[in-house]
Amino acid sequence: MATRIRLQRHGKKNQPFYHIVIADGRAPRDGRFIEKIGAYNPLTHPATINIDFDRALYWVETGASPSDTVRSILKHEGVYLMKHLRGGIAKGAMSELEAEKKFADWKQEKESKVSNVKREAADQKRNEGKKRLEAENKIREAIAKKVAAKYAVEAAKEAKAEAEAAEEAVEQDVTTEVAAEQVVETVTEEVVADETAPEETAVEEVVTEEPAAE
């Protein structure tokens, strides 16, 4: 039986994650499997890998053939390095302590690189958030300026309308005062005319009577 180590897809559309499984090479990709030895999520940065190291090493040493992606994952996790070191121990090329030290040094270097990648990703995310916030603030400021300009125009229109209304009211008051003055003048003239009329009549009567006395 050709044993394969491969990925089995799970998750929603456009949001996949994978189980790392041991399966018969003749079985469908997402069909039955012999054993699940890990999980892989490519959507995180860096990708999230959880793997049973000892079981993965066992299957690799027993001849299970990984897919290209799984081979990269196993190399990334040091499975193939450990296989190589254990082969060196079996051949007497190194002691078990030397092999463990080499693997520990490699693992420490790898974790340092992963930490750097995570820190860079966090910095990039923070910078992107800062830029996005600045862009949002600029948009808000532009909207605020437009709103302020709109209100300023409306306020100017209202002030102009109020000034015109006040001016019309003043003009109306002036017109009313002029009309009142004209009415007063007219009444005064009529009163004066009424008072003058009897005097003129009396004078005429005196002038008329004087010739008769002679």
GROMACS elastic network, one bead per residue, 0.5 to 0.9 nm:
[ bonds ]
;  ai    aj funct       b0    kb
    1    24     6  0.67889   500
    1    25     6  0.76096   500
    1    26     6  0.86397   500
    2    23     6  0.86574   500
    2    24     6  0.60987   500
    2    25     6  0.53415   500
    2    26     6  0.77412   500
    2    63     6  0.89007   500
    2    64     6  0.73639   500
    2    65     6  0.78322   500
    3    22     6  0.68785   500
    3    23     6  0.58761   500
    3    25     6  0.55159   500
    3    26     6  0.87965   500
    3    59     6  0.87560   500
    3    63     6  0.77098   500
    3    65     6  0.62877   500
    3    66     6  0.85954   500
    4    21     6  0.81523   500
    4    22     6  0.57576   500
    4    23     6  0.53498   500
    4    24     6  0.60265   500
    4    25     6  0.53558   500
    4    64     6  0.53659   500
    4    66     6  0.55378   500
    4    67     6  0.73153   500
    5    20     6  0.69437   500
    5    21     6  0.57193   500
    5    23     6  0.64352   500
    5    24     6  0.87890   500
    5    25     6  0.86871   500
    5    56     6  0.87723   500
    5    59     6  0.82122   500
    5    60     6  0.86088   500
    5    64     6  0.64028   500
    5    65     6  0.59292   500
    5    67     6  0.63218   500
    5    70     6  0.68666   500
    5    71     6  0.85181   500
    6    19     6  0.82389   500
    6    20     6  0.57419   500
    6    21     6  0.56483   500
    6    22     6  0.66458   500
    6    23     6  0.74653   500
    6    29     6  0.81021   500
    6    65     6  0.85812   500
    6    66     6  0.58995   500
    6    67     6  0.54323   500
    6    68     6  0.85613   500
    6    69     6  0.78657   500
    6    70     6  0.59603   500
    6    71     6  0.88600   500
    7    18     6  0.57014   500
    7    19     6  0.55854   500
    7    21     6  0.62245   500
    7    22     6  0.88582   500
    7    29     6  0.77913   500
    7    30     6  0.82315   500
    7    39     6  0.84479   500
    7    40     6  0.82140   500
    7    67     6  0.79539   500
    7    69     6  0.80373   500
    7    70     6  0.70176   500
    8    17     6  0.84260   500
    8    18     6  0.52634   500
    8    19     6  0.50494   500
    8    20     6  0.63790   500
    8    21     6  0.68156   500
    8    29     6  0.64483   500
    8    30     6  0.52195   500
    8    31     6  0.81797   500
    9    16     6  0.66164   500
    9    17     6  0.61225   500
    9    19     6  0.66311   500
    9    29     6  0.83522   500
    9    30     6  0.65639   500
   10    15     6  0.86063   500
   10    16     6  0.57346   500
   10    17     6  0.53568   500
   10    18     6  0.56253   500
   10    19     6  0.74616   500
   10    30     6  0.87688   500
   11    14     6  0.82632   500
   11    15     6  0.58068   500
   11    17     6  0.56869   500
   11    18     6  0.79936   500
   12    15     6  0.50748   500
   12    16     6  0.60116   500
   12    17     6  0.86506   500
   13    16     6  0.67376   500
   15    43     6  0.74995   500
   16    41     6  0.73669   500
   16    42     6  0.78760   500
   16    43     6  0.77470   500
   17    39     6  0.76184   500
   17    40     6  0.60524   500
   17    42     6  0.68420   500
   17    43     6  0.78234   500
   18    38     6  0.86231   500
   18    39     6  0.56511   500
   18    40     6  0.50523   500
   18    41     6  0.63011   500
   18    42     6  0.84765   500
   19    36     6  0.68159   500
   19    37     6  0.77783   500
   19    38     6  0.58742   500
   19    40     6  0.61969   500
   19    41     6  0.88049   500
   20    35     6  0.86908   500
   20    36     6  0.58957   500
   20    37     6  0.56871   500
   20    39     6  0.53327   500
   20    40     6  0.69956   500
   20    51     6  0.79303   500
   20    70     6  0.75866   500
   21    33     6  0.64104   500
   21    34     6  0.72139   500
   21    35     6  0.56019   500
   21    37     6  0.57235   500
   21    38     6  0.70655   500
   21    39     6  0.85767   500
   22    33     6  0.58602   500
   22    34     6  0.53042   500
   22    35     6  0.50677   500
   22    36     6  0.62375   500
   22    37     6  0.73510   500
   22    59     6  0.81356   500
   22    64     6  0.80803   500
   22    66     6  0.89218   500
   23    26     6  0.83074   500
   23    27     6  0.69322   500
   23    29     6  0.87229   500
   23    31     6  0.86221   500
   23    32     6  0.70647   500
   23    34     6  0.51479   500
   23    35     6  0.71409   500
   23    36     6  0.89022   500
   24    27     6  0.53940   500
   24    28     6  0.87034   500
   24    32     6  0.82862   500
   24    33     6  0.68414   500
   24    34     6  0.73941   500
   25    28     6  0.81264   500
   25    29     6  0.87717   500
   25    65     6  0.89359   500
   26    29     6  0.89059   500
   27    30     6  0.82090   500
   27    31     6  0.61904   500
   27    32     6  0.67493   500
   27    33     6  0.78335   500
   28    32     6  0.74616   500
   29    32     6  0.84050   500
   30    33     6  0.83657   500
   33    36     6  0.74926   500
   36    39     6  0.82986   500
   36    52     6  0.89311   500
   37    50     6  0.85591   500
   37    51     6  0.58417   500
   37    52     6  0.53423   500
   37    53     6  0.81207   500
   37    55     6  0.65470   500
   37    56     6  0.65115   500
   38    49     6  0.74965   500
   38    50     6  0.52882   500
   38    52     6  0.59473   500
   38    53     6  0.87585   500
   38    56     6  0.85864   500
   39    48     6  0.80766   500
   39    49     6  0.59533   500
   39    50     6  0.51940   500
   39    51     6  0.63529   500
   40    47     6  0.73007   500
   40    48     6  0.58246   500
   40    50     6  0.65383   500
   40    51     6  0.83713   500
   40    73     6  0.86274   500
   41    44     6  0.65394   500
   41    47     6  0.57350   500
   41    48     6  0.50502   500
   41    49     6  0.65686   500
   41    50     6  0.89378   500
   42    45     6  0.76438   500
   42    46     6  0.77832   500
   42    48     6  0.65907   500
   42    49     6  0.85409   500
   43    46     6  0.82493   500
   43    47     6  0.63967   500
   43    48     6  0.80855   500
   44    48     6  0.62722   500
   45    48     6  0.76239   500
   45   117     6  0.81444   500
   45   118     6  0.72121   500
   45   121     6  0.70726   500
   46   114     6  0.75692   500
   46   117     6  0.70256   500
   46   118     6  0.67838   500
   46   121     6  0.82776   500
   49    73     6  0.78516   500
   49    77     6  0.84246   500
   50    53     6  0.89540   500
   51    54     6  0.88146   500
   51    55     6  0.85474   500
   51    56     6  0.74939   500
   51    74     6  0.87923   500
   51    77     6  0.82271   500
   52    55     6  0.55440   500
   52    56     6  0.60999   500
   52    57     6  0.86044   500
   53    56     6  0.51443   500
   53    57     6  0.60778   500
   53    58     6  0.85548   500
   53    74     6  0.87668   500
   53    77     6  0.79108   500
   53    78     6  0.85955   500
   53    79     6  0.68345   500
   54    57     6  0.51007   500
   54    58     6  0.61153   500
   54    59     6  0.87708   500
   54    79     6  0.84975   500
   55    59     6  0.62624   500
   55    60     6  0.85841   500
   56    59     6  0.53236   500
   56    60     6  0.62101   500
   56    61     6  0.86123   500
   56    74     6  0.78307   500
   56    79     6  0.70538   500
   57    60     6  0.51269   500
   57    61     6  0.60566   500
   57    62     6  0.85459   500
   57    74     6  0.87834   500
   57    79     6  0.57077   500
   57    80     6  0.76610   500
   57    82     6  0.77808   500
   57    83     6  0.69239   500
   58    61     6  0.52106   500
   58    62     6  0.61846   500
   58    63     6  0.88440   500
   58    64     6  0.89755   500
   59    62     6  0.50286   500
   59    63     6  0.64387   500
   59    64     6  0.54346   500
   59    65     6  0.85949   500
   60    63     6  0.53299   500
   60    64     6  0.52213   500
   60    65     6  0.71823   500
   60    66     6  0.80671   500
   60    79     6  0.81489   500
   60    80     6  0.80086   500
   60    83     6  0.79860   500
   61    64     6  0.74332   500
   61    83     6  0.70298   500
   65    71     6  0.85969   500
   66    69     6  0.78788   500
   66    70     6  0.56211   500
   66    71     6  0.54615   500
   66    74     6  0.87912   500
   67    70     6  0.51858   500
   67    71     6  0.59690   500
   67    72     6  0.86636   500
   68    71     6  0.50814   500
   68    72     6  0.63891   500
   68    73     6  0.87675   500
   69    72     6  0.52050   500
   69    73     6  0.63504   500
   69    74     6  0.87567   500
   70    74     6  0.60751   500
   70    75     6  0.85004   500
   71    74     6  0.51180   500
   71    75     6  0.61433   500
   71    76     6  0.84968   500
   71    80     6  0.86408   500
   72    75     6  0.51266   500
   72    76     6  0.60620   500
   72    77     6  0.86449   500
   73    77     6  0.62175   500
   73    78     6  0.86665   500
   73    79     6  0.88231   500
   74    77     6  0.50649   500
   74    78     6  0.61857   500
   74    79     6  0.52311   500
   74    80     6  0.65188   500
   75    78     6  0.50372   500
   75    79     6  0.58120   500
   75    80     6  0.54600   500
   75    81     6  0.70537   500
   76    79     6  0.77748   500
   76    80     6  0.86960   500
   76   110     6  0.85352   500
   77    80     6  0.82306   500
   77    81     6  0.87209   500
   77   107     6  0.85056   500
   77   110     6  0.89468   500
   78    81     6  0.50045   500
   78    82     6  0.61523   500
   78    83     6  0.85758   500
   78   103     6  0.79776   500
   78   106     6  0.83203   500
   78   107     6  0.76924   500
   79    82     6  0.52432   500
   79    83     6  0.62575   500
   79    84     6  0.87269   500
   80    84     6  0.61649   500
   80    85     6  0.86226   500
   81    84     6  0.50480   500
   81    85     6  0.61890   500
   81    86     6  0.85906   500
   81   103     6  0.75665   500
   82    86     6  0.60053   500
   82    87     6  0.83932   500
   82    99     6  0.81554   500
   82   100     6  0.87822   500
   82   103     6  0.70481   500
   83    86     6  0.52047   500
   83    87     6  0.61852   500
   83    88     6  0.87368   500
   84    87     6  0.50588   500
   84    88     6  0.63643   500
   84    89     6  0.88218   500
   85    89     6  0.62985   500
   85    90     6  0.86803   500
   85    94     6  0.81325   500
   85    96     6  0.85195   500
   85    99     6  0.57000   500
   85   100     6  0.83891   500
   85   102     6  0.84819   500
   85   103     6  0.81460   500
   86    90     6  0.61915   500
   86    91     6  0.86413   500
   86    96     6  0.79365   500
   86    99     6  0.74273   500
   87    90     6  0.50484   500
   87    91     6  0.62868   500
   87    92     6  0.86130   500
   87    93     6  0.86180   500
   88    91     6  0.51028   500
   88    92     6  0.60979   500
   88    93     6  0.50241   500
   88    94     6  0.59274   500
   88    95     6  0.82454   500
   88    99     6  0.81934   500
   89    93     6  0.58865   500
   89    94     6  0.52246   500
   89    95     6  0.57447   500
   89    96     6  0.61843   500
   89    99     6  0.74281   500
   90    93     6  0.76855   500
   90    94     6  0.84819   500
   91    94     6  0.79519   500
   92    95     6  0.69400   500
   94    97     6  0.82015   500
   94    98     6  0.61806   500
   94    99     6  0.66766   500
   95    98     6  0.52085   500
   95    99     6  0.62854   500
   95   100     6  0.86778   500
   96    99     6  0.50320   500
   96   100     6  0.61450   500
   96   101     6  0.86078   500
   97   100     6  0.50738   500
   97   101     6  0.61382   500
   97   102     6  0.86363   500
   98   101     6  0.50692   500
   98   102     6  0.61816   500
   98   103     6  0.85836   500
   99   102     6  0.51877   500
   99   103     6  0.61852   500
   99   104     6  0.85624   500
  100   103     6  0.50990   500
  100   104     6  0.60259   500
  100   105     6  0.85679   500
  101   104     6  0.50147   500
  101   105     6  0.60842   500
  101   106     6  0.85085   500
  102   105     6  0.51570   500
  102   106     6  0.61547   500
  102   107     6  0.85647   500
  103   106     6  0.50533   500
  103   107     6  0.60368   500
  103   108     6  0.85561   500
  104   107     6  0.50275   500
  104   108     6  0.60938   500
  104   109     6  0.86098   500
  105   108     6  0.51725   500
  105   109     6  0.62580   500
  105   110     6  0.85832   500
  106   109     6  0.51914   500
  106   110     6  0.61061   500
  106   111     6  0.86388   500
  107   111     6  0.60901   500
  107   112     6  0.85297   500
  108   111     6  0.51564   500
  108   112     6  0.61896   500
  108   113     6  0.87078   500
  109   112     6  0.50736   500
  109   113     6  0.63123   500
  109   114     6  0.86944   500
  110   113     6  0.51078   500
  110   114     6  0.61992   500
  110   115     6  0.85872   500
  111   115     6  0.60359   500
  111   116     6  0.85522   500
  112   115     6  0.50531   500
  112   116     6  0.62420   500
  112   117     6  0.86790   500
  113   116     6  0.50548   500
  113   117     6  0.62311   500
  113   118     6  0.86487   500
  114   117     6  0.50285   500
  114   118     6  0.61559   500
  114   119     6  0.85429   500
  115   118     6  0.50599   500
  115   119     6  0.60501   500
  115   120     6  0.85166   500
  116   119     6  0.50465   500
  116   120     6  0.60636   500
  116   121     6  0.84596   500
  117   120     6  0.51189   500
  117   121     6  0.60668   500
  117   122     6  0.85566   500
  118   122     6  0.60771   500
  118   123     6  0.85400   500
  119   122     6  0.50146   500
  119   123     6  0.60847   500
  119   124     6  0.84793   500
  120   123     6  0.50063   500
  120   124     6  0.60020   500
  120   125     6  0.84635   500
  121   124     6  0.50499   500
  121   125     6  0.60650   500
  121   126     6  0.85152   500
  122   125     6  0.50459   500
  122   126     6  0.60621   500
  122   127     6  0.85360   500
  123   126     6  0.50283   500
  123   127     6  0.60526   500
  123   128     6  0.84553   500
  124   127     6  0.50635   500
  124   128     6  0.60165   500
  124   129     6  0.84621   500
  125   128     6  0.50507   500
  125   129     6  0.60674   500
  125   130     6  0.85459   500
  126   129     6  0.50068   500
  126   130     6  0.61248   500
  126   131     6  0.86256   500
  127   131     6  0.61106   500
  127   132     6  0.84406   500
  128   131     6  0.50834   500
  128   132     6  0.60055   500
  128   133     6  0.84697   500
  129   132     6  0.50146   500
  129   133     6  0.60383   500
  129   134     6  0.85624   500
  130   133     6  0.50594   500
  130   134     6  0.61694   500
  130   135     6  0.85974   500
  131   134     6  0.50441   500
  131   135     6  0.61321   500
  131   136     6  0.85564   500
  132   135     6  0.50614   500
  132   136     6  0.61292   500
  132   137     6  0.85745   500
  133   136     6  0.50147   500
  133   137     6  0.61008   500
  133   138     6  0.86070   500
  134   137     6  0.50177   500
  134   138     6  0.61991   500
  134   139     6  0.86325   500
  135   138     6  0.51014   500
  135   139     6  0.62462   500
  135   140     6  0.86222   500
  136   139     6  0.50545   500
  136   140     6  0.61259   500
  136   141     6  0.85679   500
  137   141     6  0.60560   500
  137   142     6  0.85423   500
  138   141     6  0.50145   500
  138   142     6  0.61209   500
  138   143     6  0.85720   500
  139   142     6  0.50891   500
  139   143     6  0.61793   500
  139   144     6  0.85400   500
  140   143     6  0.50715   500
  140   144     6  0.60414   500
  140   145     6  0.85797   500
  141   145     6  0.61347   500
  141   146     6  0.86270   500
  142   145     6  0.51137   500
  142   146     6  0.62806   500
  142   147     6  0.86608   500
  143   146     6  0.50879   500
  143   147     6  0.61469   500
  143   148     6  0.85244   500
  144   147     6  0.50750   500
  144   148     6  0.60081   500
  144   149     6  0.84782   500
  145   148     6  0.50071   500
  145   149     6  0.60038   500
  145   150     6  0.84688   500
  146   149     6  0.50651   500
  146   150     6  0.61000   500
  146   151     6  0.86025   500
  147   150     6  0.50230   500
  147   151     6  0.61642   500
  147   152     6  0.85113   500
  148   151     6  0.50924   500
  148   152     6  0.60044   500
  148   153     6  0.86199   500
  149   153     6  0.62135   500
  149   154     6  0.86104   500
  150   153     6  0.52257   500
  150   154     6  0.62775   500
  150   155     6  0.85726   500
  151   155     6  0.59324   500
  151   156     6  0.84560   500
  152   156     6  0.60419   500
  152   157     6  0.85380   500
  153   156     6  0.50611   500
  153   157     6  0.61795   500
  153   158     6  0.86103   500
  154   157     6  0.50521   500
  154   158     6  0.61620   500
  154   159     6  0.85791   500
  155   158     6  0.50218   500
  155   159     6  0.60500   500
  155   160     6  0.85007   500
  156   159     6  0.50290   500
  156   160     6  0.60404   500
  156   161     6  0.84713   500
  157   160     6  0.50936   500
  157   161     6  0.60800   500
  157   162     6  0.85421   500
  158   161     6  0.50343   500
  158   162     6  0.60893   500
  158   163     6  0.85648   500
  159   162     6  0.50366   500
  159   163     6  0.60933   500
  159   164     6  0.85735   500
  160   163     6  0.50390   500
  160   164     6  0.61118   500
  160   165     6  0.84837   500
  161   164     6  0.51392   500
  161   165     6  0.60893   500
  161   166     6  0.85748   500
  162   165     6  0.50132   500
  162   166     6  0.60968   500
  162   167     6  0.85385   500
  163   166     6  0.50400   500
  163   167     6  0.60710   500
  163   168     6  0.85415   500
  164   167     6  0.50019   500
  164   168     6  0.61030   500
  164   169     6  0.85091   500
  165   168     6  0.50897   500
  165   169     6  0.61421   500
  165   170     6  0.86641   500
  166   170     6  0.61960   500
  166   171     6  0.86117   500
  167   170     6  0.50675   500
  167   171     6  0.61564   500
  167   172     6  0.84998   500
  168   171     6  0.50383   500
  168   172     6  0.60333   500
  168   173     6  0.85531   500
  169   172     6  0.50106   500
  169   173     6  0.61592   500
  169   174     6  0.86313   500
  170   173     6  0.50264   500
  170   174     6  0.61791   500
  170   175     6  0.85507   500
  171   174     6  0.50652   500
  171   175     6  0.61003   500
  171   176     6  0.85167   500
  172   175     6  0.50274   500
  172   176     6  0.60823   500
  172   177     6  0.86011   500
  173   176     6  0.50099   500
  173   177     6  0.61532   500
  173   178     6  0.86243   500
  174   177     6  0.50556   500
  174   178     6  0.61531   500
  174   179     6  0.85182   500
  175   178     6  0.51400   500
  175   179     6  0.61041   500
  175   180     6  0.85123   500
  176   179     6  0.50945   500
  176   180     6  0.61012   500
  176   181     6  0.86190   500
  177   181     6  0.61179   500
  177   182     6  0.85559   500
  178   181     6  0.50374   500
  178   182     6  0.61414   500
  178   183     6  0.85908   500
  179   182     6  0.50461   500
  179   183     6  0.62043   500
  179   184     6  0.86504   500
  180   183     6  0.50379   500
  180   184     6  0.61980   500
  180   185     6  0.86273   500
  181   184     6  0.50127   500
  181   185     6  0.61413   500
  181   186     6  0.85452   500
  182   185     6  0.50702   500
  182   186     6  0.61152   500
  182   187     6  0.86027   500
  183   186     6  0.50628   500
  183   187     6  0.61609   500
  183   188     6  0.85268   500
  184   187     6  0.51469   500
  184   188     6  0.60369   500
  184   189     6  0.85581   500
  185   188     6  0.50295   500
  185   189     6  0.61097   500
  185   190     6  0.85814   500
  186   189     6  0.51866   500
  186   190     6  0.62485   500
  186   191     6  0.86993   500
  187   190     6  0.50624   500
  187   191     6  0.61702   500
  187   192     6  0.86295   500
  188   191     6  0.50962   500
  188   192     6  0.61490   500
  188   193     6  0.84910   500
  189   192     6  0.51182   500
  189   193     6  0.60464   500
  189   194     6  0.85420   500
  190   193     6  0.50169   500
  190   194     6  0.61143   500
  190   195     6  0.86781   500
  191   194     6  0.50492   500
  191   195     6  0.62361   500
  191   196     6  0.86611   500
  192   195     6  0.51260   500
  192   196     6  0.61195   500
  192   197     6  0.86638   500
  193   196     6  0.51926   500
  193   197     6  0.61928   500
  194   197     6  0.55285   500
  194   198     6  0.76807   500
  195   198     6  0.66134   500
  195   199     6  0.76045   500
  196   199     6  0.55786   500
  196   200     6  0.65178   500
  196   201     6  0.89915   500
  197   200     6  0.53638   500
  197   201     6  0.64597   500
  197   202     6  0.89562   500
  198   201     6  0.50575   500
  198   202     6  0.62494   500
  198   203     6  0.87290   500
  199   202     6  0.51774   500
  199   203     6  0.63065   500
  199   204     6  0.86839   500
  200   203     6  0.52312   500
  200   204     6  0.62949   500
  200   205     6  0.87947   500
  201   204     6  0.51517   500
  201   205     6  0.63300   500
  201   206     6  0.88744   500
  202   205     6  0.51015   500
  202   206     6  0.63728   500
  202   207     6  0.87423   500
  203   206     6  0.51830   500
  203   207     6  0.62453   500
  203   208     6  0.85508   500
  204   207     6  0.51810   500
  204   208     6  0.61314   500
  204   209     6  0.87699   500
  205   208     6  0.50625   500
  205   209     6  0.62903   500
  205   210     6  0.89389   500
  206   209     6  0.52629   500
  206   210     6  0.64468   500
  207   210     6  0.56367   500
  207   211     6  0.78595   500
  208   211     6  0.67633   500
  208   212     6  0.78497   500
  209   212     6  0.55428   500
  209   213     6  0.69664   500
  210   213     6  0.54681   500
  210   214     6  0.71827   500
  211   214     6  0.55041   500
